[in-house]
Amino acid sequence: MTQTERSEANLPVQRYGGFYEAQRLSVRDVRPGEVVIELIDPRDDQRGGGGTSALNGGVIAYMFDGAMGAAIASLVIDRFGIDAEDERAFGEATISLTINYVQPAMGNRFEARGHAVRAGRSIAFADAHLLDENGEVCATASGVWRLFLKS
């Protein structure tokens, strides 16, 4: 693995480590415009969706925000040649996040697959899917982010 590949693979951890740690999320895969994060063995306080043991909708939203935001960041870094190590090179803020809960997210392992659909210099679009341990889609999401690129 080259230094560039190592930097890209660690990007979400470098930029969003504290964000992920708050919900015990881990980064499983990173490519430009694609990020997979996972949650294994959710805590009791992460469950309770719909009065069941399903994953809570707020946790799902958190996973989507993290996966799509990191997917956008990885694409922006690749497309605009931004130094992945320089946290001041750009910033991003979620403008909108739309979630469709397809079915209760049951089980003990979940992954959010974020995909950057398009990124310009000021606005980016992404979508994502939340999969349970059987690979079933439990929720889908789309969002828009504001980008702040350093001149």
Backbone bond lengths (Angstrom), bond angles and torsions (degrees), N, CA, C in turn:
res aa  C-N    CA-C-N  psi(-1)  N-CA   C-N-CA  omega(-1)  CA-C   N-CA-C  phi
1 M - - - 1.452 - - 1.530 108.61 -
2 T 1.323 117.57 128.19 1.455 122.08 -179.92 1.521 110.31 -75.22
3 Q 1.330 116.54 167.86 1.464 121.24 177.90 1.526 110.80 -60.31
4 T 1.343 116.82 -40.37 1.463 120.37 178.68 1.520 110.62 -62.61
5 E 1.335 116.69 -45.07 1.464 119.91 179.01 1.526 111.06 -63.10
6 R 1.341 117.75 -38.62 1.467 120.30 177.43 1.524 110.47 -64.09
7 S 1.327 116.81 -41.99 1.465 120.31 179.40 1.518 110.90 -63.30
8 E 1.344 116.56 -44.13 1.464 119.62 179.77 1.524 111.07 -66.04
9 A 1.344 117.21 -39.39 1.454 120.65 -178.63 1.527 111.19 -66.43
10 N 1.325 117.95 -31.13 1.458 121.79 -178.36 1.517 113.12 -94.12
11 L 1.325 117.53 -2.26 1.463 121.41 -175.89 1.525 113.52 -50.56
12 P 1.319 119.50 -54.00 1.462 117.98 -178.09 1.520 112.53 -61.13
13 V 1.315 117.54 -37.22 1.456 120.43 179.69 1.528 109.47 -67.28
14 Q 1.327 117.19 -42.70 1.456 121.48 179.43 1.524 111.46 -62.94
15 R 1.317 117.08 -49.09 1.463 121.39 -174.03 1.518 113.45 -81.29
16 Y 1.321 117.30 -33.63 1.462 120.18 -169.62 1.523 113.78 -125.49
17 G 1.323 117.65 18.21 1.458 121.01 -174.91 1.519 114.07 -49.35
18 G 1.317 117.56 -50.43 1.467 120.83 -179.93 1.515 112.17 -64.32
19 F 1.314 116.39 -37.02 1.466 121.39 178.16 1.524 109.48 -60.52
20 Y 1.329 116.80 -47.19 1.466 120.46 -179.39 1.524 111.81 -67.48
21 E 1.322 116.72 -41.56 1.462 120.87 -177.52 1.522 112.38 -61.04
22 A 1.322 117.70 -32.07 1.465 120.99 -177.81 1.526 112.34 -58.42
23 Q 1.334 117.49 -30.06 1.470 121.55 179.17 1.531 112.17 -116.32
24 R 1.340 116.85 14.05 1.478 122.02 179.22 1.529 112.28 60.38
25 L 1.309 116.37 39.91 1.471 121.54 177.97 1.523 109.09 -90.89
26 S 1.316 115.95 150.79 1.460 119.83 175.03 1.528 109.20 -131.58
27 V 1.316 114.70 151.43 1.462 121.39 179.88 1.521 107.77 -90.14
28 R 1.331 115.72 125.93 1.453 119.60 -179.33 1.522 113.15 -104.33
29 D 1.321 118.15 -32.11 1.464 120.19 -175.94 1.522 109.14 -153.12
30 V 1.334 115.76 139.60 1.467 121.49 177.41 1.515 109.02 -140.47
31 R 1.327 115.43 128.39 1.465 123.63 170.33 1.524 105.25 -139.27
32 P 1.327 118.77 160.02 1.464 118.05 178.88 1.533 110.92 -54.13
33 G 1.311 116.14 117.88 1.454 121.84 178.39 1.514 115.10 85.24
34 E 1.318 118.48 0.94 1.466 122.54 -177.52 1.528 109.78 -137.53
35 V 1.321 116.77 129.67 1.459 120.95 176.36 1.527 108.95 -141.55
36 V 1.327 115.91 138.76 1.460 121.73 174.08 1.520 107.35 -119.93
37 I 1.331 115.95 123.52 1.455 120.03 173.00 1.521 107.92 -117.95
38 E 1.333 115.65 153.80 1.453 117.80 -177.20 1.517 111.62 -134.79
39 L 1.306 113.33 157.33 1.457 122.73 174.78 1.522 105.97 -128.07
40 I 1.328 115.74 120.36 1.459 121.27 179.86 1.520 108.53 -114.47
41 D 1.319 115.97 135.07 1.465 123.09 -179.89 1.524 112.58 51.20
42 P 1.329 116.80 68.53 1.471 119.90 179.38 1.531 111.69 -55.84
43 R 1.318 114.99 146.49 1.466 121.45 175.13 1.524 108.81 -69.98
44 D 1.305 116.86 163.38 1.467 121.26 177.74 1.524 111.73 -59.10
45 D 1.349 116.27 -36.43 1.470 118.82 -178.37 1.531 112.56 -74.90
46 Q 1.327 117.88 -4.89 1.462 122.10 175.82 1.529 111.03 -97.17
47 R 1.292 115.52 -0.46 1.462 121.08 -178.56 1.530 109.84 -109.65
48 G 1.322 115.83 -179.31 1.457 120.17 176.24 1.511 113.63 110.39
49 G 1.313 117.25 9.26 1.460 120.44 179.56 1.516 111.34 -61.58
50 G 1.320 116.17 125.04 1.466 121.31 177.92 1.519 112.99 65.39
51 G 1.345 117.23 25.06 1.457 120.37 -179.90 1.512 113.27 73.92
52 T 1.324 117.85 17.63 1.470 122.97 -179.64 1.526 108.80 -119.76
53 S 1.321 116.63 -168.57 1.465 121.12 175.38 1.539 110.96 -90.86
54 A 1.329 116.33 12.43 1.465 120.63 178.30 1.526 110.26 -65.00
55 L 1.321 115.63 156.11 1.456 121.33 175.92 1.528 108.85 -60.98
56 N 1.321 116.61 134.57 1.460 121.95 -178.27 1.531 110.99 -65.19
57 G 1.335 116.59 140.98 1.461 121.51 -179.40 1.514 113.65 -59.93
58 G 1.325 117.63 -32.14 1.463 120.34 177.30 1.516 112.15 -65.85
59 V 1.323 116.23 -36.95 1.466 120.81 177.15 1.529 109.46 -67.75
60 I 1.314 116.65 -39.61 1.468 120.75 177.32 1.532 109.75 -61.85
61 A 1.318 117.46 -44.76 1.467 121.03 177.98 1.522 110.75 -60.28
62 Y 1.316 116.77 -41.57 1.460 122.68 178.61 1.533 110.16 -60.63
63 M 1.332 115.71 -44.97 1.471 120.10 179.22 1.522 111.10 -62.91
64 F 1.331 116.48 -42.54 1.463 120.00 179.04 1.521 111.04 -63.31
65 D 1.317 117.80 -45.24 1.461 121.08 -179.73 1.526 110.07 -59.42
66 G 1.318 116.71 -43.59 1.461 120.53 179.44 1.514 113.65 -67.98
67 A 1.323 117.47 -42.14 1.462 120.58 -178.26 1.525 111.84 -69.68
68 M 1.326 116.69 -44.99 1.464 119.05 -178.68 1.521 111.35 -71.91
69 G 1.329 117.82 -39.53 1.466 120.41 177.81 1.521 111.71 -61.15
70 A 1.331 116.43 -42.68 1.468 120.11 178.95 1.525 111.60 -69.68
71 A 1.329 117.32 -35.46 1.469 120.10 176.96 1.527 110.08 -62.18
72 I 1.320 115.75 -42.79 1.468 120.11 177.59 1.519 110.14 -64.01
73 A 1.325 117.21 -45.80 1.470 120.48 179.90 1.526 110.95 -58.79
74 S 1.335 117.03 -43.35 1.465 119.55 -179.02 1.528 111.64 -64.93
75 L 1.331 116.97 -35.34 1.464 120.34 177.94 1.526 110.80 -71.07
76 V 1.315 117.27 -43.92 1.468 121.68 -179.26 1.526 110.23 -61.98
77 I 1.320 117.19 -43.63 1.465 121.26 178.91 1.525 110.24 -61.30
78 D 1.320 116.48 -43.54 1.465 120.60 179.75 1.527 111.52 -68.45
79 R 1.319 117.03 -47.72 1.471 121.36 -174.44 1.522 112.98 -68.10
80 F 1.339 117.08 -41.68 1.462 120.00 -173.93 1.525 112.86 -101.00
81 G 1.323 117.59 6.09 1.462 121.02 177.11 1.514 113.55 64.01
82 I 1.301 116.79 35.09 1.465 121.43 -178.80 1.524 109.12 -80.49
83 D 1.326 115.74 141.72 1.456 121.67 177.63 1.531 108.63 -69.46
84 A 1.319 116.97 114.84 1.469 122.06 -177.50 1.523 111.96 -62.29
85 E 1.325 117.11 -23.46 1.459 121.04 -179.01 1.527 112.11 -80.22
86 D 1.325 118.00 -19.34 1.467 122.44 -176.53 1.524 110.52 -90.05
87 E 1.324 116.67 98.53 1.467 121.00 -177.50 1.524 112.92 -66.43
88 R 1.337 117.24 -17.64 1.458 120.51 179.45 1.528 112.76 -90.31
89 A 1.332 117.38 -2.75 1.469 120.83 -176.26 1.522 111.79 -66.20
90 F 1.310 117.33 -30.01 1.456 120.85 176.02 1.523 109.50 -163.16
91 G 1.319 113.57 161.63 1.458 120.19 175.34 1.515 108.14 -136.03
92 E 1.310 115.36 172.41 1.461 119.98 -179.65 1.523 108.64 -151.68
93 A 1.301 115.11 152.50 1.463 121.00 177.97 1.521 108.25 -142.96
94 T 1.316 115.82 136.24 1.458 120.88 179.16 1.519 109.61 -70.89
95 I 1.331 116.63 125.47 1.463 122.07 175.91 1.521 109.72 -91.56
96 S 1.327 115.76 -47.07 1.467 119.49 178.60 1.519 109.40 -147.12
97 L 1.333 114.99 149.63 1.448 122.34 178.89 1.521 107.04 -141.71
98 T 1.328 116.26 115.23 1.469 121.84 -179.52 1.518 108.26 -111.17
99 I 1.324 115.82 128.73 1.465 120.65 -177.52 1.519 109.65 -124.61
100 N 1.326 115.09 137.48 1.461 122.45 172.76 1.525 107.28 -117.48
101 Y 1.327 115.41 115.93 1.461 120.79 178.50 1.523 107.24 -87.56
102 V 1.335 116.44 110.11 1.456 122.95 -172.54 1.523 111.86 -83.05
103 Q 1.328 115.51 -43.18 1.470 121.14 179.28 1.524 107.85 -157.67
104 P 1.336 117.94 160.22 1.463 119.23 178.89 1.531 110.79 -57.54
105 A 1.318 115.24 136.64 1.466 121.84 -179.80 1.526 107.97 -88.50
106 M 1.317 115.64 91.31 1.457 122.31 -177.18 1.524 109.99 -101.02
107 G 1.325 116.09 152.25 1.457 120.64 176.25 1.511 111.86 120.22
108 N 1.328 114.93 -166.11 1.467 121.08 -175.47 1.519 114.17 -123.16
109 R 1.323 117.62 2.01 1.465 120.43 178.00 1.516 108.69 -142.59
110 F 1.335 114.81 129.44 1.460 120.91 -178.25 1.517 109.11 -135.55
111 E 1.328 116.24 147.88 1.452 119.61 174.08 1.520 109.79 -135.03
112 A 1.317 114.04 140.04 1.461 121.70 174.41 1.520 106.62 -107.90
113 R 1.334 115.44 122.80 1.464 121.88 179.97 1.517 108.52 -105.56
114 G 1.330 116.28 106.51 1.451 121.77 -179.49 1.513 111.77 -94.39
115 H 1.327 116.06 141.07 1.464 122.56 -178.36 1.526 108.66 -136.16
116 A 1.333 116.19 122.16 1.467 120.83 175.08 1.525 107.82 -78.77
117 V 1.307 116.59 117.19 1.462 121.81 -178.10 1.520 110.48 -79.18
118 R 1.331 115.74 -44.54 1.467 120.80 -178.47 1.521 108.56 -160.30
119 A 1.324 116.11 141.86 1.458 120.47 177.11 1.513 109.34 -140.00
120 G 1.303 115.88 123.86 1.460 121.86 172.99 1.512 108.29 -101.66
121 R 1.320 117.03 -154.35 1.466 120.25 179.73 1.531 112.26 -86.83
122 S 1.344 117.83 -15.84 1.463 118.22 -177.91 1.529 113.97 -131.15
123 I 1.316 118.19 -20.75 1.471 122.06 -177.85 1.525 109.05 -133.82
124 A 1.334 115.45 143.02 1.463 120.71 176.77 1.521 109.48 -137.07
125 F 1.322 115.70 152.58 1.462 123.20 -179.28 1.522 108.68 -124.96
126 A 1.334 116.14 143.09 1.460 120.14 179.70 1.520 110.08 -146.10
127 D 1.328 114.56 162.55 1.463 120.10 171.93 1.522 108.21 -139.31
128 A 1.329 116.43 168.03 1.463 120.11 -177.28 1.521 110.49 -159.76
129 H 1.328 114.00 163.31 1.459 122.69 175.05 1.521 107.83 -132.23
130 L 1.318 117.36 142.76 1.453 121.91 171.32 1.519 107.28 -105.93
131 L 1.329 115.61 124.34 1.458 121.83 -179.46 1.523 110.16 -112.52
132 D 1.329 116.18 143.38 1.463 119.73 174.83 1.524 109.31 -88.19
133 E 1.328 116.94 -175.13 1.462 120.76 -175.90 1.526 113.29 -67.10
134 N 1.331 117.50 -14.34 1.462 121.20 176.60 1.525 112.68 -96.44
135 G 1.344 116.56 4.50 1.457 120.79 -179.30 1.516 114.08 79.86
136 E 1.333 116.63 10.61 1.464 121.61 178.64 1.533 110.09 -81.15
137 V 1.331 117.14 137.98 1.462 121.50 176.89 1.525 108.40 -75.17
138 C 1.327 115.90 121.37 1.465 121.93 178.81 1.521 112.26 -101.11
139 A 1.340 116.34 -27.34 1.461 120.57 -179.07 1.523 108.76 -158.20
140 T 1.317 115.40 154.89 1.461 121.81 174.98 1.520 107.70 -127.95
141 A 1.322 115.83 159.01 1.462 119.44 -179.41 1.521 110.18 -150.50
142 S 1.321 114.63 157.99 1.458 121.74 169.95 1.514 106.79 -144.04
143 G 1.314 115.62 154.92 1.451 118.42 -178.26 1.512 112.78 -158.17
144 V 1.319 113.71 167.59 1.460 123.01 178.57 1.527 107.39 -127.97
145 W 1.329 116.24 135.69 1.457 121.73 179.93 1.521 110.24 -123.51
146 R 1.309 115.62 145.59 1.461 123.16 171.73 1.508 106.86 -92.66
147 L 1.329 117.30 129.90 1.457 122.37 178.69 1.514 110.27 -104.71
148 F 1.318 114.95 143.61 1.463 122.17 177.60 1.528 106.61 -125.36
149 L 1.340 115.82 94.61 1.453 120.95 -178.61 1.518 110.18 -91.38
150 K 1.328 115.15 135.07 1.450 120.92 176.80 1.528 108.07 -69.48
151 S 1.299 116.88 133.59 1.475 120.84 -178.46 1.494 112.93 -68.51
